[in-house]
Amino acid sequence: MASSISTKPFLGASSSDGSSFGSLQSSSRLCAPCLQLPARRSQPKRLEIQASGSTYGTYFRVTTFGESHGGGVGCVIDGCPPRVPLSEADMQVDLDRRRPGQSRITTPRKETDTCRIASGIADGITTGSPIKVEVPNTDQRGNDYSEMSLAYRPSHADATYDFKYGVRSVQGGGRSSARETIGRVAAGAVAKKILKQYSGTEIIAYVSQVHKVVLPEDLVDYETVTPDQIENNIVRCPNPAYAEKMIAAIDDVRVRGDSVGGVVTCIVRNVPRGLGSPVFDKLEAELAKALMSLPATKGFEFGSGFAGTFMTGSEHNDEFYMERNGRIRTKTNRSGGIQGGISNGEIINMRIGFKPTSTISRKQNTVTRDKHETELIARGRHDPCVVPRAVPMVEAAVALVLVDQLMAQYAQCMLFPINPALQESMELNKQEQVQIPH
């Protein structure tokens, strides 16, 4: 049976030598101005989709989703090691520390922020498959944002979201709301558990400044400060006397419809040596990226920070010495536990600056979406100071960085037997490890 497939080339098809058929055979019937053949591409067109900014991590990869006044928020965790004991209760502890309505110095929005694990868990342990965590929004007041649908809140993301996308979620700021961080905190709780269980790593953050009230650094012992000392007051400052001063500073602006900012200090104890990579992926660079991606952040420093610029090299250098057990240590820690972009085993310490809350209930000058100058008094429920609720967010961000770096270090440098003369195991002693159910 003869084939029914035509061998005639279609109009615009290319021959093997690059010439176009059709136009040569029928040029007498086609008007030159009407015939426009596309220029041949020297390279095939590449279809690429770039990340849209909702995912962090390479090995322990976290994607957050949801808006402030949508159906809910949450995250998907991909790359979590299997056989890690995990339940909603593990995440709920930190979600309760982050949730609104905790005290008079936080937003009065009432949300329980109760999480539900929708996948990735079987019989109380992780399976190695993606873990989806969902938290519903239950106390929504979309009408509070009617004015903001017309006018931009000064220093908020309203205008820039419009500049970028040409559309935005008006209620609560959508993705620009701090409510997005629920997914980060839930994922961070998993990361903290892995770090604690594998290497004994502890991440502790606290409020060290509110507006002009600054807690002197020498009043906190990085070796001994505990979470209980920090959680003992509503502002999350480990020093009771300074905590009262900070609360008073927040109360002062709260009753005036204004806001203040501050600083969160974070320390990390029992950090494995070797985390981080030279050049572009230095540990402090990864920490800076994760922490500066939190809402309202304006500054990041670690170790001596900007104060180190006032020192000489002889004053700033951390001299080495030998411990009795044969371990190399540093006498001081102005490097903040990181040298050359790699952790050296000392306590990592960093400070993150948060601006005053953008949304305030005082009259401000602004511009409408249709480009007319106007005045705005923002309604809604907002924190007079975001810093106390930012503490668990900071811990989560640090945990996400460190667990990702831990997995990277294990994959590259621990795959084969280590050089015991120079390297250390990242694991806890076997007798200290948490027993995992079979």
C-alpha positions as CSV (number, residue, x, y, z in Angstrom):
1,M,0.0,0.0,0.0
2,A,1.4,3.4,-1.0
3,S,2.1,5.9,1.7
4,S,-0.3,8.8,2.0
5,I,2.3,11.1,3.6
6,S,3.1,14.1,1.3
7,T,6.7,14.8,0.7
8,K,6.0,18.4,-0.3
9,P,7.6,20.9,2.1
10,F,5.3,23.3,3.9
11,L,5.6,27.1,3.5
12,G,8.4,28.4,5.6
13,A,10.1,25.1,6.2
14,S,13.9,25.0,6.1
15,S,15.9,22.7,3.9
16,S,19.0,21.0,5.2
17,D,21.2,23.8,3.9
18,G,19.1,26.5,5.6
19,S,17.2,27.8,2.6
20,S,13.5,28.3,2.8
21,F,11.1,26.3,0.6
22,G,7.7,27.5,-0.5
23,S,8.8,31.1,-1.1
24,L,11.0,29.9,-4.0
25,Q,8.4,27.8,-5.5
26,S,5.5,30.2,-5.3
27,S,7.2,33.6,-5.4
28,S,5.3,34.6,-8.4
29,R,2.0,34.3,-6.5
30,L,3.1,36.1,-3.4
31,C,3.7,39.8,-3.0
32,A,7.1,40.5,-1.4
33,P,5.8,43.0,1.2
34,C,3.2,40.4,2.3
35,L,5.7,37.6,2.9
36,Q,7.7,37.9,6.1
37,L,9.7,34.9,7.1
38,P,11.2,34.8,10.6
39,A,14.9,35.1,10.8
40,R,16.5,31.8,11.6
41,R,17.7,31.5,15.2
42,S,21.3,30.7,15.7
43,Q,20.4,29.0,19.0
44,P,17.3,27.1,19.9
45,K,15.0,29.0,22.2
46,R,15.5,28.0,25.8
47,L,12.4,27.9,28.1
48,E,13.4,28.7,31.6
49,I,11.4,29.4,34.8
50,Q,13.3,31.2,37.4
51,A,12.5,30.8,41.1
52,S,10.1,33.5,42.3
53,G,11.6,33.9,45.8
54,S,9.5,31.6,47.9
55,T,12.0,28.8,48.3
56,Y,15.2,28.6,50.4
57,G,17.8,25.9,50.7
58,T,19.6,23.3,48.4
59,Y,19.5,20.1,50.4
60,F,17.0,21.0,53.1
61,R,14.6,22.9,50.8
62,V,11.7,24.9,52.1
63,T,8.9,26.7,50.2
64,T,6.4,28.8,51.9
65,F,2.9,29.6,50.6
66,G,-0.2,31.6,51.5
67,E,-1.3,35.2,52.2
68,S,-2.2,37.1,55.3
69,H,-5.9,37.1,54.8
70,G,-6.3,34.1,52.4
71,G,-7.4,30.6,53.4
72,G,-4.2,29.8,55.2
73,V,-0.4,29.7,55.2
74,G,2.3,27.0,55.5
75,C,5.3,25.4,53.9
76,V,6.6,22.4,52.0
77,I,9.8,20.9,53.3
78,D,11.7,18.8,50.8
79,G,14.9,16.9,51.6
80,C,14.2,16.2,55.3
81,P,16.1,13.1,56.4
82,P,14.0,10.1,57.0
83,R,13.4,8.4,60.4
84,V,13.3,11.7,62.4
85,P,10.6,11.6,65.1
86,L,8.2,14.5,64.3
87,S,4.8,15.6,65.2
88,E,2.7,18.8,65.1
89,A,3.6,19.4,68.8
90,D,7.3,19.9,67.8
91,M,6.3,22.8,65.5
92,Q,3.5,24.2,67.7
93,V,5.9,25.3,70.4
94,D,7.6,27.8,68.2
95,L,4.4,28.7,66.4
96,D,2.9,29.7,69.7
97,R,6.0,31.9,70.4
98,R,5.4,33.6,67.0
99,R,1.6,33.9,67.0
100,P,-0.2,37.2,67.4
101,G,-2.3,38.2,70.5
102,Q,0.3,37.0,73.0
103,S,0.3,40.2,75.1
104,R,-0.5,43.9,75.1
105,I,2.7,44.7,73.2
106,T,1.8,42.6,70.2
107,T,-0.9,42.8,67.6
108,P,-4.4,41.9,69.1
109,R,-5.3,39.7,66.1
110,K,-6.4,36.4,67.6
111,E,-5.0,33.4,65.8
112,T,-4.3,30.0,67.3
113,D,-1.9,29.2,64.5
114,T,-2.6,25.5,64.9
115,C,-0.6,23.5,62.4
116,R,-1.4,20.3,60.6
117,I,1.1,18.0,58.9
118,A,-0.5,16.9,55.7
119,S,2.3,14.6,54.3
120,G,5.7,13.2,54.9
121,I,5.1,11.5,58.2
122,A,4.3,7.9,59.0
123,D,4.0,6.3,62.4
124,G,5.4,9.5,64.0
125,I,8.6,9.6,62.0
126,T,9.6,11.4,58.7
127,T,9.6,9.3,55.6
128,G,12.0,11.3,53.5
129,S,9.2,12.5,51.2
130,P,8.0,16.2,51.2
131,I,6.5,17.4,54.4
132,K,3.5,19.8,53.9
133,V,2.5,21.9,56.9
134,E,-0.8,23.9,56.9
135,V,-2.0,26.6,59.2
136,P,-5.5,28.1,58.6
137,N,-6.3,31.8,58.9
138,T,-9.3,32.2,61.2
139,D,-9.5,35.8,62.4
140,Q,-9.7,37.9,59.2
141,R,-11.0,41.4,58.9
142,G,-10.6,42.3,55.3
143,N,-12.6,45.5,55.6
144,D,-9.8,47.0,57.8
145,Y,-7.8,47.4,54.6
146,S,-10.4,49.3,52.4
147,E,-8.3,52.5,52.5
148,M,-5.2,50.6,51.6
149,S,-6.8,49.4,48.4
150,L,-6.7,53.1,47.3
151,A,-3.6,54.5,49.0
152,Y,-0.1,53.2,49.7
153,R,1.1,52.8,53.3
154,P,4.4,54.6,53.7
155,S,7.5,52.3,53.9
156,H,5.3,49.2,53.3
157,A,5.5,46.9,50.3
158,D,2.2,48.1,48.9
159,A,3.7,50.4,46.2
160,T,6.6,48.1,45.3
161,Y,4.3,45.1,44.8
162,D,2.3,47.2,42.4
163,F,5.4,48.4,40.7
164,K,6.6,44.9,40.1
165,Y,3.4,42.8,39.5
166,G,0.8,45.4,38.6
167,V,-1.5,43.8,41.1
168,R,-1.4,42.9,44.8
169,S,-3.3,41.3,47.6
170,V,-4.6,44.3,49.6
171,Q,-5.8,42.6,52.7
172,G,-3.0,42.5,55.3
173,G,-0.3,43.0,52.6
174,G,-0.6,39.5,51.3
175,R,2.8,37.8,51.0
176,S,4.5,40.9,52.4
177,S,2.8,40.3,55.7
178,A,4.8,38.8,58.6
179,R,2.2,36.0,58.6
180,E,4.1,34.4,55.8
181,T,6.8,33.6,58.3
182,I,4.6,30.9,59.8
183,G,5.9,28.5,57.2
184,R,9.5,29.4,58.0
185,V,9.0,28.9,61.7
186,A,7.3,25.5,61.2
187,A,10.2,24.4,59.0
188,G,12.7,25.9,61.3
189,A,11.4,23.8,64.2
190,V,12.1,20.7,62.1
191,A,15.6,22.0,61.3
192,K,16.3,22.8,65.0
193,K,15.3,19.3,66.0
194,I,17.6,17.7,63.4
195,L,20.5,19.9,64.5
196,K,20.0,19.2,68.2
197,Q,19.6,15.5,67.6
198,Y,22.6,15.1,65.3
199,S,25.2,17.5,66.6
200,G,23.8,18.9,69.8
201,T,23.5,22.4,68.2
202,E,21.4,24.9,70.1
203,I,20.0,28.1,68.6
204,I,18.9,30.8,71.1
205,A,17.7,34.3,70.2
206,Y,16.6,37.2,72.4
207,V,15.8,40.9,72.3
208,S,18.8,43.0,73.0
209,Q,17.4,46.4,72.0
210,V,14.1,48.2,71.8
211,H,14.2,51.7,70.4
212,K,16.8,53.5,72.6
213,V,16.9,50.8,75.4
214,V,20.0,48.8,74.7
215,L,20.9,45.7,76.8
216,P,24.7,45.8,77.5
217,E,26.3,42.7,75.8
218,D,28.3,41.8,78.9
219,L,25.1,41.2,80.9
220,V,24.4,38.1,78.9
221,D,26.6,35.0,79.2
222,Y,26.5,33.2,75.8
223,E,27.7,30.0,77.5
224,T,24.9,29.8,80.0
225,V,21.9,31.8,78.9
226,T,18.7,29.6,78.7
227,P,15.4,29.8,76.7
228,D,13.6,29.9,80.1
229,Q,15.3,33.1,81.0
230,I,14.3,34.6,77.7
231,E,10.7,33.4,77.7
232,N,10.3,34.7,81.3
233,N,8.8,38.0,80.1
234,I,6.7,39.3,77.2
235,V,9.5,41.2,75.5
236,R,11.9,38.2,75.4
237,C,14.8,39.9,77.0
238,P,16.9,37.6,79.4
239,N,17.6,40.5,81.8
240,P,14.5,41.3,83.9
241,A,15.5,45.0,84.6
242,Y,16.1,45.8,81.0
243,A,13.0,43.8,80.0
244,E,10.9,46.2,82.0
245,K,12.5,49.2,80.4
246,M,11.8,47.7,76.9
247,I,8.2,47.0,77.7
248,A,7.7,50.6,78.9
249,A,9.3,51.9,75.7
250,I,6.8,49.9,73.6
251,D,3.8,50.9,75.8
252,D,4.8,54.5,75.3
253,V,4.5,54.4,71.5
254,R,1.6,51.9,71.5
255,V,-0.8,54.3,73.2
256,R,0.2,57.1,70.8
257,G,-0.5,54.9,67.7
258,D,3.1,54.8,66.8
259,S,5.8,52.1,66.6
260,V,9.5,51.4,67.4
261,G,12.1,49.0,66.2
262,G,15.0,47.1,67.8
263,V,17.6,44.4,67.7
264,V,17.5,40.6,68.1
265,T,20.7,38.8,69.1
266,C,21.1,35.2,68.2
267,I,23.7,32.8,69.4
268,V,24.5,29.2,68.3
269,R,26.2,26.8,70.6
270,N,27.8,23.4,69.7
271,V,28.2,24.3,66.0
272,P,30.0,21.6,64.0
273,R,33.3,22.8,62.4
274,G,33.5,23.1,58.7
275,L,30.0,24.5,57.8
276,G,30.0,27.0,55.0
277,S,32.1,27.3,51.8
278,P,34.7,29.7,50.5
279,V,33.9,32.6,48.2
280,F,30.2,33.0,47.3
281,D,28.7,30.6,49.8
282,K,30.3,31.7,53.0
283,L,28.4,30.8,56.1
284,E,27.9,34.4,57.2
285,A,26.7,35.3,53.7
286,E,24.1,32.6,53.8
287,L,23.0,33.6,57.3
288,A,22.7,37.3,56.1
289,K,20.6,36.3,53.2
290,A,18.2,34.2,55.2
291,L,17.9,36.8,58.1
292,M,17.6,39.8,55.8
293,S,14.7,38.1,54.0
294,L,12.6,38.3,57.2
295,P,10.1,41.1,57.2
296,A,11.2,44.5,58.6
297,T,14.9,43.7,58.8
298,K,17.3,46.5,58.1
299,G,20.7,45.4,59.3
300,F,22.8,42.3,60.0
301,E,26.2,41.9,61.7
302,F,28.1,39.0,63.3
303,G,31.0,38.7,65.7
304,S,32.5,42.1,66.4
305,G,30.4,43.6,63.5
306,F,30.8,47.3,62.8
307,A,32.5,47.8,66.2
308,G,35.4,45.8,64.8
309,T,36.2,48.6,62.4
310,F,37.4,50.7,65.3
311,M,40.1,48.1,66.3
312,T,43.5,47.3,65.0
313,G,44.5,43.8,63.7
314,S,46.3,43.1,66.9
315,E,43.3,44.0,69.0
316,H,40.8,42.1,66.8
317,N,42.6,38.8,66.0
318,D,41.4,35.7,67.8
319,E,44.6,33.9,69.0
320,F,44.6,30.1,69.0
321,Y,45.4,27.9,71.9
322,M,45.3,24.2,72.7
323,E,42.8,22.8,75.1
324,R,43.8,19.9,77.4
325,N,41.8,17.5,75.3
326,G,43.9,18.4,72.3
327,R,41.2,20.5,70.6
328,I,42.2,23.8,68.9
329,R,40.2,26.8,70.3
330,T,40.4,30.6,70.1
331,K,41.0,32.7,73.2
332,T,38.5,35.4,72.0
333,N,35.6,35.2,69.6
334,R,35.5,38.5,67.7
335,S,35.2,36.4,64.5
336,G,31.8,35.3,65.7
337,G,32.4,31.6,65.2
338,I,33.1,32.0,61.5
339,Q,36.5,32.5,59.8
340,G,37.0,32.5,56.0
341,G,33.3,31.8,55.6
342,I,33.6,28.5,57.6
343,S,32.5,27.7,61.1
344,N,35.4,27.1,63.5
345,G,33.4,25.5,66.3
346,E,33.2,28.5,68.6
347,I,29.8,30.1,69.4
348,I,28.3,31.9,66.4
349,N,26.8,35.2,67.4
350,M,24.9,37.7,65.3
351,R,22.6,40.7,65.6
352,I,19.7,41.6,63.3
353,G,18.1,45.1,63.3
354,F,14.4,45.5,62.8
355,K,12.8,48.8,61.7
356,P,9.7,50.3,63.4
357,T,6.4,48.7,62.1
358,S,5.4,50.4,58.9
359,T,1.7,50.4,59.5
360,I,0.7,52.9,62.2
361,S,-2.6,54.5,63.2
362,R,-1.2,58.1,62.9
363,K,-2.0,60.4,60.0
364,Q,0.6,60.2,57.2
365,N,1.0,61.8,53.8
366,T,0.9,59.3,50.9
367,V,-0.2,58.8,47.3
368,T,-3.2,56.9,45.9
369,R,-2.9,54.1,43.3
370,D,-4.2,56.5,40.7
371,K,-1.4,58.9,41.5
372,H,-3.0,61.6,43.7
373,E,-1.5,62.9,46.9
374,T,-3.6,62.2,50.0
375,E,-3.5,61.5,53.7
376,L,-3.9,58.0,55.3
377,I,-4.8,56.8,58.8
378,A,-4.2,53.0,58.6
379,R,-6.7,50.8,60.3
380,G,-6.2,47.2,61.3
381,R,-4.3,45.3,64.0
382,H,-0.5,45.7,64.1
383,D,2.5,45.2,66.4
384,P,3.8,48.4,68.0
385,C,7.2,46.6,67.9
386,V,7.8,43.5,65.9
387,V,11.0,42.6,67.7
388,P,9.6,40.3,70.5
389,R,7.7,38.1,67.9
390,A,10.7,38.1,65.6
391,V,12.8,36.0,68.1
392,P,11.4,32.6,66.9
393,M,11.6,33.8,63.3
394,V,15.3,34.6,63.7
395,E,15.9,31.2,65.3
396,A,14.1,29.5,62.4
397,A,16.0,31.3,59.7
398,V,19.3,30.4,61.3
399,A,18.3,26.8,61.7
400,L,17.3,26.5,58.0
401,V,20.7,27.8,57.0
402,L,22.7,25.5,59.4
403,V,20.8,22.3,58.6
404,D,21.3,23.0,54.9
405,Q,25.0,23.6,55.4
406,L,25.3,20.5,57.7
407,M,23.9,18.3,54.9
408,A,26.2,19.9,52.3
409,Q,29.2,19.4,54.6
410,Y,28.3,15.7,55.2
411,A,27.7,15.1,51.4
412,Q,31.1,16.6,50.4
413,C,33.5,16.1,53.2
414,M,32.1,13.2,55.3
415,L,31.3,10.7,52.6
416,F,34.7,9.0,53.0
417,P,36.6,8.5,56.3
418,I,37.7,11.8,57.7
419,N,41.3,12.9,58.4
420,P,41.2,12.6,62.3
421,A,44.3,14.7,62.6
422,L,42.5,17.8,61.3
423,Q,38.8,17.0,61.1
424,E,36.2,16.2,63.7
425,S,33.0,14.1,63.5
426,M,29.9,16.3,63.4
427,E,27.8,13.8,65.3
428,L,27.0,13.6,69.0
429,N,28.6,10.8,70.9
430,K,26.7,7.6,70.3
431,Q,25.5,7.4,73.9
432,E,24.1,10.9,73.7
433,Q,22.1,10.4,70.5
434,V,18.3,10.3,70.7
435,Q,16.9,6.8,70.1
436,I,14.8,6.7,67.0
437,P,11.8,4.2,67.0
438,H,12.0,1.3,64.6
